[in-house]
Each structure stands twice: as structure tokens, then as C-alpha cells.
Amino acid sequence: MEVLREHGEEEEEEKKVFVVSNELQDLEEKLSKIQVHIPNTIVFLQTGLTHLNLTIEFDWSSIDTSQLPASYKTNSAKEQMLLQLADNFHRQYAHLCPDRQPLFLHPLNECGVEKFVSTTVRPTLQPYPELYNWDGCAQFVSDYLSMEPLSSPITPPSYLPSPTTILKYQRGDCFGFSVLLCSLLIGAGYDAYCVNGYATREICMMDETREVCPLLEKSKEVRKPVKEKIKKYAVKPPRDLRSKFELQQVAKKEANTEAAQKKKQKEEEERVMEAEKPKPDPLYGLRVHAWVLVLSGKREVPESFFINPFTAHSYSTTDDHFLGIESIWNHKNYWVNMQDCWNGCKDLTFDLGDPVRWEFMLLGTDKPLLLLPEEEEEELADEDLDDFVSFLSKSFSLPSAEFETRCPQGKKVIQYKNAKLEKWAPYLNSNGLVKRLTVYEDPECIRVLEVKEWFENREDMMNMRELNKKTEVTTEYFSPGHIQGLKAHAYKTMEPETERTMEFYSETRVDGLQKRVENAKEMTEYFEGRSDFLHYRHTMFGKRTKRAQKLLVNTELNARPIVQIKEQFHRNPEKPADEDVAERIFMILEERIMLTYHCKDDYITASKKEFIKQKDVDNKGNKIIMTSDMCISYQVGSFVKNKKLLHLYEMMLKLMEAEKQLRHQVWESETEVLEILKIREEEAAASRLTVSMYDTERNEKSKQQRETMERLMQEERQRQVEQDLDYLAPFLIQMGSTEKMSKWQALRLKEDCLSDFKHRLIDKANLIQARFEKETQELQKKQQWYQQNQLSMTLEDEDAYLTYCSDAMFRIRILEIRLNRHKEMAPQKYIELEEKLCKDPRLAEYLKFNV
């Protein structure tokens, strides 16, 4: 009976295979249609912000601790010894420094157990390139966690959850932020420490409404004034005959006006600064805050600096926002600051090997290696190895799905001065939007000035879009790989023959086009890296005729009439200067061609030629011969002979052919613009996202291959289990004693086993057949319903119907294949079981005459 039950369970699993796969498909479709509405858990007051308003308070005492390891709920012997040392250290410190605040040594963890703070720091190197540098680690912690203010702004917290719990619930106070960031930094090789100290109200409350958004800060380049070279033989300027007295009076008046304007501007700036100045903080110097200290030395850090884990901003150790330090710690030791902080952190020395300035708790090797002699470094090699082993055992993991989420529930909003920054997780938005910066004109953030959006994983390679509300100009930026080699596109409207600027990746184009500027009357193109040294082309257009305006088809006959084409070329060193064209202008309407050559060395003028085109024949049909009046030339240097008329005639013919080709190239440029606009409209409407082949969760093809491999492995394991099963056990139990068995009993045992197996094979085939008929009937009903309601159906209903039919046909086809496969394999399985029974040692001796 056990065999029957096990085989019955196998049948149930086979019945559920298709149900599970269908449920997964339905679940994925439904999840893709679900829009996540992020609740505003933290509300920032835009003006006069003095505190944070939390709409939902998180209760750390209610978290589930059943899945946490036993080390979180109890203390080992070494941890008990550390706690005793910490108590002893704290008593001595309180006795020697009675005026200072109590030390933050052993708060409660999430399980209500006291833990020494150094054991909470768990150095971990995560397998993500973004978390290898300090700025990436700080930005991840800032984005991933939600900020919680301290219950008391002037005292450290009484509890400190572990980094694992902080990552799980994506929230924490400044101490939780600092411990997690310090763990990541130490794991990445930095000499990082958690700091318990005092900071300003803006730092403690994460108030950035008076800070300029980092995305708006531009590097200020100091330009040195360029001194003009005094030419020895320069032409003297004309004599100034104006009255000096009148000039002095005008200059004096302008100076007074400028001074008044500067004074008014300065007063206005002072008034704005006074209005934006925060109110005096009654708790200034008393607000407790935790941040991270990174010392110089490791990872080629040239200078020590602070990191505020709330905002991921770095600060100098002398910054005015940090008002004092009580203690610091890492995963090895704990130090108390013995220096005076009357001037904030400006005068502090961070030499942790100096026991006068920093009182350490544990005797060890936690001095900066730069201050240790070489002999001591060698002695510490074995101990460092032990520390590394303990470091590996205490690390925590961060799943890729949680890392990609980045922000709590996939979205985060940060309010800056006259700006708002929104962040989203990759693939959360269907158009690939991951970041949006909205810039306002007023401090109340009402009038929008500019909107910048950043995108990722878009199929059209667009990575950024800017919209200027004043000029109504939209600028789109693209990564390399666009189908048209597009780099940037600035426009007001997507209508053709309007003002726009397109930039291209010239190295990906055959013509070397770098930039194209177009409006209704002209088009300018810039090139680079061309073999013909062309770098500039400017085309002027005329007005279309009324008949041409009515034509909708874009043909060369319907193109805008060209008035003039100007081209400029770089110097070709392989040609003489007076034969190397620098500029040529084709005046289409005037039927003239003007050539300007490059300047020769030691000359200040360039050779020029002007061709006047004539018809090949006159009114009487006589062929016109080239005359000297048809070419006006200026040749630099009187010793150079003018070319013969035959050469000039051949040159004019080549230029006329070049003009014809240029007009065609200009039409091709216009056609390309129309094609790009059409492609951009289609790409904007589709907003398709790309998925990496290594992303097994989102790449459907890779996911199907993985699921197929897992299914085959599961089937192989199942077959192995079936082979190991004792198929005679249920029947032997029914017979009772089997020590002595007659030939008739052995034959009956064999027949019963084969008969039961045969019935199970038939039942399985019937089950598949019933499922096949059910799916077919449901599909037929759906098709009848569709025929009856086809006229009243919407596009969404039709899409849902087509999707259902496609899925149903797929399920029916799978069931058909499964049934045919079962019919083919069933006889073979029956024969294999019969052979096994005949070879079974328990039946072989009774069946040896009947095999």
C-alpha cells in the first residue's frame, strides 16, 4: 500500500505540474498590471522645517525573531566576558569623567539581549560592483533604508538592531544606518569606524530643504585671463576726438548706477538669506547623532573624512555640522575621545594609537598600520588571519532582488532647496524611469522651472531627458547603440521642419556627421573625421510653392527649395594651399559658385574664384563656349599664371556635378530627419525595456531554460526514487508470512503487482484525457462567447480573449503531447516491471520454471 500511496502522490504531482505553470503565468501577468502606490511615510515640511512627521511608527518590539540564529538570543562565554569588560570600563570612565555623558557600549538588540557594540559591526564584502567604493556603499544605505529619528534627541538609543534585521525591515535610526554602512565599508577594505557624537539639527533630522541638490552643483572652473599679445606692427587705432570730460561724466554715472544695482542686489540676497535662515535651535550642541569616520591609509584614501549615512554626503573632519565626538568603534575595539570639543571637531586628531587622545577599551592591535613598525606588523600577521576568519563567519548576505529594490518599496523622495528628487528601483516603471529631478522657481516649490529624468535599460538607449518649462525645449540624451547613432535631440515639437538640434556619435556613422541644427529656413551640419576634410555644411531654404505644400509624399521633387549651400573644409596637407579649397558656396538661385582657398604661408589673403553658370546653348541653339567673363578669379602672388579656359571649364563642370550631388545629399538629410522623428515617436509609444541575458529572473528565455533543466533533473530524481522503491512491499504485507511461498502464491503476487501497475497507467492516461477534453470544451465555450459579443467588445477585451486562446491552445497541445508520450512509454514501463519481477530474488526461485 505504501507503493500505491507513493505512486498516487506522484500522480498528484503530475496533475499539478500544468496547474502550477498556469498559475505562475497568470500571477506574472497580474503582477505586471499592478501599480504600486507608495505611502508617504515621511513628510518633510518645505519651509521652517524643525522636525520630522512620521505617519507610521514602526514597533521594533513586534518584529518576528523566530527565524534569527541562537547567537542573537543568547551570549556566548566570550560575549559575556566582553560585557563584563565593558561594565568595568564604563565604571572607571564614569568615575574619572563624571561630567560626561554615559558611554554607548552595550545596547539591547532586536531580541532584547545586551550586545557589545563592536560585535554588531559585521564586515561584509557584497558581490556587487556598486558596493566596492565608499560612495556606492553610502548611496545604497541612504537609498535603501527609511530614516527614523531617535526617541530622545539628546541621548543615544537603548536598542541597536543587527545589520541583518535593518536590511530586512529597511529602516533604522542614525546608529543603525552607521553600523550597516561601517560593515559594508570595512568589508570593502576601508578603515571605517562608527562615531557617536553631536551634530546640528539639519544633520540629525535629515533636513535638506536648505541644501542645493548635488545634481545641480556645477564645478566652478577658474578661468585665467588671457593676455593679448601686443603686435609690433599693429595698425594704430584712430584718434579719439570725443570730449574726455563727457566721457568721465558718463563713466561716473554708469559707476553710480552699477553700484546702486549691486547694493540693491546685495540687500535682496541678505533679505532672502535672512528669511531662509533656520530658527535658533534650543538643543544646539546637545543633539546626538551617529555617523561614519573613514581614516586615510587603506584603499588609497588620501585624507580622513566623515560620511553622513542619512544623505551619503562626505564632509571634512573640520566641518561645522559636526559639533563633537564621544566615542568611536569598529568590529575590533572601542575608543573614547579624550580631546576637548569646544571648537567642534576642527581641532581633533584621529591618531587612535595615541592613548592620551583616545582611550581604548581592549588591548590589541587596533592601531593604524601606518604608525606601527615593520616588526610589529609581522607579529600581528597570525592575529590578523584569525580576525579574517572571524570576519568571514560573521558576514551577512544581501539577495540580488533586495539590492535591486534600492529604495523602500521601490521609491524614495528627497526635498532639496527649490528642488525635489524622486528615485525608483530599476524595472519598477514601465518606461525605465529611475530618477526625476524637478527644479522650482520659488521656495514654496509651486512654479516648475525644469524637469530632468534619468532612465535605465531602455531599448531605444535613451538615458536622460530634460524639459525646460520656460523655453519649452525638450532635450533627450542617448547612450551609444541607437539605431540611428543618435546622441542627443533637442526640440520644441516633433513636427518636421521646425527648430531642433540633433547630435550623433560620429564614429558610428559612415558620413561622420556629428551635429545637425535645423529650422524652417536653414539646416547646418557639422562633420568630423572625413577623408575629404569636410567639417561644415550650411543650407538655406526658400518658401515652397502652394502646389508643393499640398503634396504629402516626401519626394525629392517635393523637397524644400534650396537657395544656397555653403561647405567648409579643413586643410589637406597633401595639396598646395592655393589648390586646397577652404570654402565653397553654391548660390542656386543666382547660378553662381564661389570658391575660397586656404591661405598660403606668409600670406594674409587667400585665392578666390567665382563661376557664373551659363546654359549649354543659347536661344538660337548655338553651343556656348567658355569665356573669361564666366570665371572671376583672384590668385595670390603675381608670379602664378592663371589657368587656361579649358581647365576652368572642366572645373566648372565638376562643380556643377558636385552641386547636383549636394542637393541630393541635402534631401537625404531631410529624409533622415523625418525617419528619426518617426522612429522616436514609435519608441516613445512602445517604451520597451531590455533584459540582460544574465538576469535569470526577468529574462524569459533564460528562465524557461532554467525551469526546463530543473524539471528534467526532478524527473531524473523521481525515476531514481522509483527504481529504489520496493514495489512488492504492499502485496507482501497482504499475504502475511512470506518465508515460505508456493509457486501459485508467487505467480499470484506477480500478477497482482502487474495488474495494479496496469490500472495505474490506464488511470493516468484517463486523467490526462479528461483534462484535455475539459480544456477543449472551455476553449469552445470561449469562442462561442466571442462570436456572440464580438461587436460590443473593446480592444482590451479582444486582447484578453486572444491571450486566453493562445494559452489554452498551448495547454491543449502540451496535454496532447503528454498523452501520446504516456501511451508510447506505458508498454515499455510494463515490460520493464515484469522483467524486474522475474529477476527479483524473492520470486525468482519460484518462477524459474515459468519465466
Steps between C-alpha positions, in 0.01 A plus 500: 500500500793732563603455136148587388495806722838610370392441141177683576701795628700492178177514303382798705831677434463435127145636516626820662787565255288679243277665762807652669650619172169664401466660841853640470421648159174653626679632809773665291242661271296632792808628681616687189166687495509591867609858567677553828382800697771602741370648826670816615644371825718805551365849444749786475384853574623708207546819700601545860572128546585428858409137536383190310138382497470122477159383382574140601708414806678168480497284813831314525369292789242336273741361240525127441819365661420130463715465187804671651802288603550394861798738529255791480304373801786399730857603575795268472773480765717746306211742461427477874863580568481799262192630680679471836799688359266765361331544840836529673621750237182706537532514882858625476401753235205629706728534802772690309263710284183558705399803290482311171207309356475119552672294234311312230647155570247216515148584378226241458465327166172408326464195729535708817853366573789727591776498237834679496484758219815371330335161448215673315738616227520210253748567216363366173618527141191476281525352146385822333743738324297801617585414864877488454561875543401715796267728303307202359462345846386831651250564221356149533446534877347845454260382230417156639402597855228723641611747765362484855580779748635417842237465769694759700707748297757549780570138601616195304242226435449216746486239221710433190375237251746292299579585135304193390180624666556855378530372143193282540269779621676780304491754781712621786627800694838667454675228700348223289594686183859545622547137608379369165713746299806431716455125447493547122799737499721275715403205281607702195842566656455847652620601846153602618355569847158576646489835679281597794495877531306822455388680184277781384123474475509482118736201507313316775155548347614444139373845406628574149245766409769769532762301311557522128439171322833332414377445145477878455843585635740583219873503535624856502789531260733791560590647166822693483482820297672463166745776430482632150828502317612844397578500132808696407364613165134531595296775340449791735136570596343825380535801722223543754350845450234470769498731802684344794285695747180360351647151503591538867149621584343206314736253670424655839126473439531138389715421805239651733221306329698176519583560868133562577402181320764299687387648830138419424594147393706449814214620720263265320739207551536586869123521533456157337778349713342644812160359400650158429715499808379230741368593839738468795521142626444476877680162496804623307803296605287242684346310209643147483592365161692204358705510183800324342867595513732379222869532583767551238740224402299200382348492151724796407290746700716815507320682781264402780135604459151458644197342330147587600313169446164675466598691185820320380680836495864520600635775723838615618593411857499876572146563372276726711207257487674260742527643851677231701590133544446280805630167370571293190513124436548239234479118501821470705509768768338798667661843551393794717591852390703675772549824302313826560221571250441865585573583135303211355708240317740751346784442747462124540784265411399156380815311600339205676843374607536800733359390841503858626249615239310172455438262790453147365302229675666178377869426482579395146644597168244752396744779428534645153753288315675811373610579857634150577857388438562215257585249776165554671317456169665159454403396851140588430475288186359195678253705700381679186443162341281397791313829472442431132356157576264649755414770248386237249289317756321819608412638159140548389344450158303737280286326235511645150125569498529714814808675365320595179205639696734771632225718652234404757215347297687609187462880534656783697442878501756756622418870537783747432515877472266595215522142370349156548681174420306178443664158468359167383633147484600366156214339306241642743376747237403366160693777321825432690485820709735477801553862602320834459621844610245782502643853537271782617521878475362573844584361847141378534566259209194598299629643169696235312812626323663183368448123510780248453436127469745210494424161345657155502466183291307667217507334162531837323814575710357827641663565838392857581234757408485869589196727471542876539161643593598855403626426150286184455809327360532126557848346480547124484837329553589153375770246580703349214305238308198686361386378159575842346813570708306772684678666793270792589178651365374846601160613370185695579265286297528176306352663187745495206675812367497666842782613723705205631857387568624145455838372614643167384781261586710587195720192532197276438393680181645462152468872421661610829203724591542644849222756530201626302316825577179563311212745480245599239745710294842339538691187599856484632702178519837441671730213408824352631747233393411513128749407228399804291567732801142637495400633844214745439197524270236770511184488287249784458148420384235706323123492521309211347250559224132449578491190281797345683340571837198288403715194427523265794753255358860580590683493166795691366263700280299599808809599703549852626653725230869559567631856476862451600740229619824585675773247582825544694802270498803447723847535354621205292880489545545291184381787276648847443315768691385684186347176368343384830143634526416647842144609420262460211161665463236385254252784435221302337265784408775734383670213313841583638770293672761664722823330608739618772831322546717463809759768569853432393784539744620859543180633337207676664255457210366191330440417136139516382296398198144579399322306223192633324300214357362529146268279302661253265322658199362845431158596369600415140627156595869587463737341755647749746878492536677574829608863517715692744193691622353177640781464758625780721813397688751650738831319525736580784849583370545675166756242386235224484348457155124478461359171379379460145131521411486127433609422855253753636221350288576149629508635857160665452352178366627312806356765727162481328501123547600549865209744539260240368633241746483750785135576433431126516698467826301787653178320404636180658573697819142627507372147442720371783356760735147385415601138550657576841189687611283207398726252682505716813119520509477121471767448768333748736165327456642151551749575785646152485758392757794269443590213729853368535560138407651456848181624669339161559198649679385729217646333191215273388716288270760437766228442756330238282830322441568494873151371577537232231831386646353493851203299375725248326714466811187452710375231263838329513494504880145369492599212274788420731261494797263273310783263426592485867139434613403154621208438263415165667473635857121578499413159353732309732333665799159382379624140473632494855788259552727477194779278633358206306313572181342260256526530127132593480550780757803634310304504174209672669733757658650572163161530326359727773797733476481519118125543506521787750771669295291458184197665664714792616630554146144496365376738773780741420411495129132557587593790724699668222218432253240652734713809547543524121124479441430757772745751349353443154143556622595820683674631186192424288276681749731798494495508121120488495485784751737702287288452186190615686660808657753594232328824399476640854851406612774754572863473398594388851239221486634385163855496632387298803314258274800451270726446798263241645475315167875494461548363853220245456643373172837468665354299791304276262809436292704413811230261621488336159878453497490371857227248417675371187825472689328311782339260250838434340685449830234299689562162326872539545457577870271196536762275336777642719298430816428142388873440441583640844243271663642194325851594612400587853680254736183458708306363200769369267533154663123447483466632146812338351285245317255764385725786385 
